[in-house]
Amino acid sequence: MFHLGIPTTRAGACITSQSTVERDVFYDGNPRPEQCAVVLRVAPTFLRFGSFEIFKSSDEHTGRAGPSVGRNDIRVQMLDYVISTFYPEIQATHASDSVQRHAAFFREVTRRTAQLVAEWQCVGFCHGVLNTDNMSIMGLTIDYGPFGFLDRYDPDYVCNASDTAGRYSYSRQPEVCKWNLQKLAEALDPALPLELAEAILAEEFDAEFRRHYLQKMRWKLGLVRAEREEDGALVARLLETMHLTGECG
């Protein structure tokens, strides 16, 4: 992923063991013993969207709430830490206005997430378990397990055998990432008013995804000299042909 130019954590070490575990590596019903291993991954931070859900209010279906529900003081401390440490330019620009600072942070996370999933779609990468705990507040690809790449173009491809409903299928990744941003917005309220966060999400995500995706696909097709309105339709026809003929990209 790194050498494809896609924002990602990096593998720092791989440690193997003599112990084994049963794994159905190819999801074909033929499990076999595999040697255990631990991969150490490194990143500037592993703070995730889900890190802010410790403030989540009671769920309407389960009744469960986050362990720090109601603690807006801690929420603000977390936000200020994340922004000052990993987004210092936002901290400097909006030092005296906390709401605008938090809004600028959410806007940047929304843009980075839209760009990240556009990059995935352009190389046929499937995350596998794309929940809020697997979304980085820096727009990095994290938690490689399970994951996969399309061997042939199939928009309904699912790389996780336990995802029987296809929630994290290749074609649904942009939709799921946007849904996760909505959950982050809910977790940031009231430090960032939900109405403002939702307006940012509506304004930024789809537009940024389309812009970045089409730009990358133009490059893949060699359309570098001029941008035409019909380029999007050309890409769509190409993918449809690939789907019908079983080709990979």
C-alpha positions in Angstrom: 0.0 0.0 0.0 2.8 2.4 0.9 4.5 1.9 -2.5 1.2 2.4 -4.3 1.2 5.8 -2.7 -1.7 5.1 -0.4 -1.7 6.5 3.2 -1.0 3.6 5.5 0.6 2.4 8.7 3.9 0.6 8.1 5.0 -2.9 9.2 7.9 -2.5 11.6 8.6 -6.2 12.5 7.2 -9.7 12.1 7.8 -12.2 14.9 6.9 -15.9 14.3 6.2 -18.7 16.8 6.4 -22.4 16.9 2.7 -22.4 18.0 0.1 -23.1 15.4 -3.6 -22.1 14.9 -6.2 -23.4 12.6 -7.0 -21.1 9.7 -9.0 -21.4 6.5 -6.6 -19.2 4.6 -8.5 -19.4 1.2 -12.0 -19.5 2.8 -12.6 -22.7 0.8 -13.6 -25.0 3.7 -10.2 -26.5 4.0 -8.6 -25.2 7.2 -5.1 -26.2 8.2 -2.5 -25.4 10.9 -0.7 -22.1 10.3 2.3 -20.8 12.2 1.4 -18.0 14.6 2.9 -14.6 14.0 2.7 -11.1 15.3 3.2 -8.1 13.0 4.2 -4.8 14.6 2.8 -1.8 12.8 3.9 1.8 13.3 2.1 5.1 12.7 2.2 8.6 14.1 -1.0 7.7 16.1 -3.5 4.9 16.3 -6.3 7.1 17.5 -9.4 6.2 15.6 -12.9 7.4 15.1 -14.0 4.8 17.7 -11.6 6.4 20.3 -14.1 9.2 20.6 -17.1 6.8 21.1 -16.2 6.5 24.7 -18.5 9.6 25.0 -21.4 7.9 23.2 -24.8 8.3 24.8 -27.1 5.3 25.4 -27.8 3.3 22.3 -31.5 3.2 21.4 -31.4 -0.5 20.7 -29.0 -1.9 23.3 -29.2 0.8 26.0 -25.4 0.7 26.3 -23.4 3.9 26.6 -19.8 4.9 26.4 -17.7 4.7 29.6 -17.2 8.5 29.5 -20.7 9.6 28.5 -21.4 13.2 29.6 -17.7 14.0 30.1 -17.4 16.8 27.6 -14.3 18.1 29.5 -12.4 14.9 28.5 -13.8 15.1 24.9 -12.4 18.6 24.6 -9.1 17.5 26.0 -8.8 14.7 23.4 -9.8 17.0 20.6 -7.3 19.6 21.6 -4.5 17.0 22.0 -5.3 15.5 18.5 -5.4 18.9 16.8 -2.4 20.4 18.5 -0.3 17.3 18.0 -1.3 16.0 14.5 -2.9 19.1 12.9 -0.8 22.0 14.2 -1.7 24.2 11.2 -5.4 24.1 12.3 -4.4 24.8 15.9 -2.4 27.9 14.8 -5.2 29.2 12.5 -8.1 28.8 14.9 -6.3 29.1 18.3 -8.9 31.5 19.8 -12.1 29.8 18.5 -12.7 26.3 19.7 -15.8 25.6 17.6 -14.1 26.7 14.4 -11.0 24.7 15.4 -13.0 21.6 15.9 -14.9 22.2 12.6 -11.7 22.6 10.7 -10.4 19.4 12.2 -13.5 17.5 11.2 -13.4 19.0 7.7 -9.9 17.8 7.2 -10.6 14.3 8.5 -13.6 14.1 6.1 -11.4 15.1 3.2 -8.6 12.7 4.0 -11.1 9.9 4.5 -12.7 10.6 1.2 -9.3 10.7 -0.5 -8.3 7.4 1.2 -11.3 5.4 0.1 -11.0 6.8 -3.4 -7.4 5.5 -3.4 -8.6 2.1 -2.3 -11.3 2.0 -5.0 -8.7 2.9 -7.7 -6.5 -0.2 -6.9 -9.2 -2.7 -6.0 -8.3 -2.8 -2.3 -10.9 -4.2 0.2 -10.6 -3.5 3.9 -12.7 -6.3 5.3 -13.8 -4.9 8.7 -14.4 -1.2 8.0 -16.0 -0.2 11.4 -15.3 3.0 13.4 -12.5 1.3 15.3 -10.7 0.7 12.0 -10.8 4.3 10.8 -7.8 6.5 11.5 -8.2 10.2 12.5 -5.2 10.8 10.2 -6.7 9.2 7.1 -4.4 6.1 7.2 -5.1 2.5 6.2 -5.0 0.6 9.5 -5.8 -2.9 10.8 -5.0 -5.2 8.0 -7.0 -8.2 8.8 -8.9 -9.5 6.9 -8.1 -7.6 3.7 -7.7 -8.4 0.0 -7.4 -7.1 -3.5 -9.8 -7.8 -6.4 -8.4 -10.6 -8.6 -11.1 -9.6 -11.1 -13.4 -6.7 -11.1 -16.4 -7.6 -9.0 -18.1 -4.6 -7.2 -19.8 -7.1 -4.8 -16.6 -8.8 -3.8 -16.3 -9.4 0.0 -12.9 -10.4 1.4 -14.2 -11.3 4.9 -15.8 -14.7 5.2 -17.8 -13.6 8.3 -19.4 -10.7 6.4 -22.3 -12.7 5.0 -24.4 -9.6 4.5 -21.8 -7.9 2.3 -21.7 -4.7 4.5 -18.0 -4.2 3.7 -18.1 -5.2 0.0 -15.8 -3.3 -2.4 -18.5 -1.2 -3.9 -19.9 -0.1 -0.5 -16.6 1.1 1.0 -17.3 4.8 0.2 -20.7 4.6 1.7 -19.4 2.9 4.9 -16.6 5.4 5.3 -19.2 8.2 5.1 -21.4 6.4 7.7 -18.4 6.1 10.0 -17.7 9.9 9.7 -21.4 10.4 10.7 -20.7 8.4 13.8 -17.6 10.4 14.5 -19.6 13.6 14.2 -22.1 12.3 16.7 -19.3 11.4 19.1 -17.8 14.9 18.9 -21.1 16.7 19.8 -21.4 19.1 21.6 -17.7 20.1 21.4 -18.5 20.3 17.7 -22.2 20.9 17.2 -23.7 18.0 15.3 -25.6 20.2 12.9 -22.4 21.9 11.9 -20.5 18.6 11.5 -23.3 17.1 9.4 -23.2 20.2 7.1 -19.5 19.7 6.7 -19.9 16.1 5.9 -22.6 16.8 3.3 -20.5 19.5 1.7 -17.2 17.7 1.6 -17.3 13.9 1.4 -19.1 13.1 -1.8 -17.5 16.0 -3.7 -14.0 15.2 -2.5 -14.4 11.5 -3.2 -15.6 12.0 -6.8 -12.9 14.6 -7.5 -10.0 12.4 -6.2 -11.4 9.2 -7.6 -11.8 10.6 -11.1 -8.4 12.3 -11.0 -6.7 9.0 -10.2 -8.7 7.1 -12.8 -7.8 9.6 -15.4 -4.1 9.0 -14.6 -4.6 5.3 -14.8 -6.1 5.7 -18.2 -3.5 8.1 -19.4 -5.9 11.0 -19.7 -3.4 13.6 -18.5 -3.5 16.4 -21.0 -7.1 17.5 -20.7 -10.1 16.9 -18.4 -13.4 16.3 -20.1 -17.0 16.1 -18.7 -17.4 12.7 -20.3 -14.4 11.2 -18.5 -16.6 9.9 -15.6 -18.9 8.1 -18.0 -15.9 6.6 -19.8 -14.6 5.2 -16.5 -18.0 3.8 -15.7 -18.3 2.1 -19.0 -14.8 0.6 -18.6 -15.7 -0.8 -15.2 -18.9 -2.2 -16.5 -16.9 -3.9 -19.3 -14.4 -5.3 -16.8 -17.2 -6.7 -14.7 -18.9 -8.4 -17.7 -15.6 -9.8 -19.1 -14.0 -10.8 -15.7 -11.0 -8.5 -16.2 -8.8 -7.0 -13.5 -7.6 -3.4 -13.5 
